[in-house]
Amino acid sequence: MIKRILVALDPDSDTPVATRYAIQIARNTDASLTGLAVVDSGSIESSVRGGGIGSMYYAEKLREEMTEESRTRARDLLKTFERTLEGSGIPHVESVEEGVPFRRIVEDMKYHDLLIVGNDPHFFYSHPKKRTDTLAGVIHHTVGPSLIVPDVYCNVKKVLFATDGGSAAARAIRRFIHLAPFGSDLEMHVLHIHGKGSADAELYLALTKTYLEAHGFEPRLSNIVEEDAGKEILRQANAIEADLIISGSQTHKGLRGLRFGETTGHLVEHTSIPLFLDH
C-alpha cells in the first residue's frame, strides 16, 4: 500500500515527468505527495575550498552567493511543484533541506513508501549541468523502492520483470505487487537472464509464474543466456514495447564512492521507460 510518495526535484526535464507519474500513482493509491528540493551544501563547500588565508574572505563570499543562488533555485522548484498540484485534489507538501542530497533523500524515505526521481539528477543547483552521482547512494541506502523516470511520460500497461533469480530481484517484484503503483490490470512479462549451465532457470520461472498467478497476473515467461544483461533487458523491453522495467539493483564501492553495478548502471543511463528498482 502506498500512502506517501517522495518526489526529488531538480532543474532537469525529467522532474516534470517524475511529478506527472507521482500524480498518477497518488490518484491510483489515494496517496499524498512530498516535493523535496535539496540545497547541496557539500558541493558548494567543495567548490569554494582551497587557497591561502588571504583568499578566505572571497571564499566565504562565494559560499554565501552560491548558497543563496541554490536556495532560490530550490524555492523555484517547489513553487513549480506546488503550481502543478493546484486543483488536483491530491494532498501535498513542499520541503527544502540543506545537506548532501542522497543523505537527505534517504532520511526522508524512512517516512515515505516510494521515491520518484529522474534518471539524470543534478542536485548541485548552482551548477545545474554538473552530475552529482546521487542515485547510486540513494538506491543503496534507502529503505524503500524507487521509480526512476526518463524525460518522457507513458501510460504503464505492459511491464517487464527482469531477473537473475537473486534476492534483489525477488524483493523488487514483491514490492511492486504489494504496492501496486499502477494497479493490477497489467500485462506482465518475465525475463530470466542467467549464465551458461544454469539448471535452475526453468524451476525459477515456474516458481515466479506461480507467485504472479497467485496475485492475479498471467505472466509471459522467457529465459536467456546472456553476459551483457543490461543491453539484453533493454532490447527485450523494446521488442515487447514495455512501459516499465522492474529489476533488482546492484551497487558497489569505487574510488569515488558508491556506483551502480554494470547492469543497473546501463539500465539507468540508457532506459527510455521508467525503472522500478529495489535492492
N, C-alpha and C positions, 0 to 999 in steps of 0.2 A: 504494500500500500504506500502510495506517495502522498504526503501531506505538505511537505516543504521542499521547494526547489531553489537551489542557489545558482544564479547566473553571474558568471565572471565577466566583467565588462572591460573592454579595451578599445582603442580607436580603430581597429580593423573592420573590414567589410563583413567579416563573419559574425560580428557581435549582433547586428540586427537580425541575422538568421538565427543565432542562438536564442535571442529574445522571442522570435516567432515560434520556434519549437517549444520554448518554455510555456508560452501562452497556450499552445495546442495541448500539451501534456497536462497543464493545470486544469484546463476545461475537461479533459478526459477523466481526471482523477480527483477533481474538487480540491486542488492544492493551492497553496499560496506561494508567491514568488519573492525572492530577495535579490535585488540587484546590488552587486558588490563591486566597488572600484577601489583599487589599492594604490596608494602613493608609494612607489618603490624607493624607500629611503636608503636601502642598501646600494642600489645602483647609483643614486645621487652621491652618496658618500664616496664610492669608488671613483666617480668622475672628477671629484674635486681634490682627491687625496694627492699628496706629493708636494714637492717644493720645500724651500727653506723657511726660516722664521719670518723673513720679510714678505713671504707670499701668503702667510696665514690669513691676513686681513682680506685679501682678494678671494681666497678660497672660501672664507666664511660668507662673503657677499654672494659668490657664485652659488654656494649651497642654498642660501636663502632664496635667490632668484629661481633656481631650478625647483626647489620645493614648492614655492608659490605657484610656479607655472604648472607643476604636476597636480597640485590641489585644484587649480582652476579647470584643468582638463578632466579631472575626476568629477568635479561638480557638474561639468557639462555632460559627461556620460550619464550621470544619474538623472539629470533633467530630461535627457532624451529618453531614457528608460521609463521615467515616470509619465512623460507625454504619450509614449507608445501604449502604456497600460490604461490611460484615461478612458473611461467609458466601457472598459472591458468587463467590469463586474468581478474581476479577479483580485483578491486581497494581495497587496504588495507593500514592501518596504524597501527603502534605499539606504545603503550603508557605504561610507567611505572610511577606510582604515589606512594606517601607515605601517610599513614594515617590509619584510621580504614577501613578495606576492604568494609564493607557493605555501609558505607557512601560514599566512593569513587565511588563505582558501582552505587549507587542511583544517585549521582550527574551527572555522565556520561550518565546515562539513560535518563536524561532530554533532551538529544540531539540525542537519538537513538530510533528506533522503536521496537526493540526486543532484549532481553537479552538471551544468551545461556550460560548455566553453568552446570557443573557436579553436580550430586545429593549428592556428599560427599566431599564438598570442604575443602581444607586445605590451607588457605592463610598465615599461620604462617610459612614462608619458612624455617626459622632456625630450626623448629621442624615439619617436614612435616607430621608426623603421628598424630599431635595434632589437634583435631576437633576445628573449630573456630565458629561454630553456626552462620554462615553468612547468610544462605539462608532465614531464617525467617525474619530477618531485611530487607533484600533486597526486598522480596516479599511484605512485609507490606508497605514499604515506596516508592517503585519505581512507576513511573508514567506510565510504560509500562508493557506489558505482558512478561512472562519468559518461555523459553523452558528449562526444567530441564532434563538432559540426564543421563542414566547409562553408564557403561563402554562397552556396546555392541551396535553396529550400526545395524539398519534395515531400509529397504525402507518403507516409510509410504504410505500405500494404504487403510488400514482399521482403522477407528477412532471410539473410544468410548467416547461419551459425557456423563459424569456422573454428575448428578444434583440433588439438593434437592429442586429446584424451587426458590431458593433465588437470590438476586441481583448479588452476586459474580459470580455465575454460568452463569447467563444471560450475564454479561459483558464478561466472558471468551469465550462463543460461538460466540458472536458478534465480538469480536476482531479476533478470528480465521477465521471467514468467511470473514471479511473485509480485513485482511492482507494476507490471502491465502498463507501461507508459503510453503505448499506442493501442491499448485494448487487446483483445484476443482474436479478433477477426483478421488474422494474418496468414499469408501463405509462407510456410516455414520450410527452408532448405537447410540441410545439414551437410557440411563438407568436412570429412575427417582426413587430415593430411598427416602422413606418417612416413617413417623411414623404411628402407628395404627390410623385408623379412619380418614385418610386424604381424605376428599370428593373432593378435588380439583385435585387429581392426574390425572384423565382422562382428565380434562379440560386443565391442564398444558401440558400434552403430545400432545393434539390436537393443542394447540397454538404453541408449539415448532415445530410440524410437518409442520404447515402452514408456519412458518418462514423459515424453512430449504428448503421447496419446492420452496419458492419464490426465493431462491438463487441457484436453480438447483439441489438440493440433493433429494434423495429418501430415507429418513431415516427409519430405522427399530426400532420400539419402544417397550419398556418394562418398567414395573414398579414393584417395590418390597417393601415390608415392611421389614425393616432390621435395627436393632440397631447398628450393627458393620459395618458402611458404608465402611470404608477403606478396610476391608477384602473382602467384597462383590464386590466392584468395581474391585479389582484385580482378584477375582475369575471369574467375568463376562468377563473381558478383556482377561483372559487366555482361557476361554471357546470359545470365538469367534475369538481367535487368532488376537487380535487387535495389531496394530503397534504404537498407540499413544492414550493417555488419555487426554481429555480436562476436566478441572474442575475449579471451583472457589476455591480460597484458603482462609483459616481462620487462623488467628494468635491471640495470647493472651499474656499478660504480666505476666511473672512468677517472681520468686525471683531473677533470674539471667538474666533478660532481656526478650526480645521477644522470644516466642516459637510458633511453629506451633500448630494449633488445632489438635485434635486427628486424624481426618480423613486425613487431609493434611499431617500430620507428618507420618502416616502409609504409605501413597502413596509414599512420597519422600524416605522413608527409604527402602521400600520393592519392589518398582517397578523394572521391568526388561525392560520396554519400556519408551520412553520419556513422560514427562508430560508437557502439555501446560496449564499454570496457570495464572489467573488474580484474582484480589481481589476487 
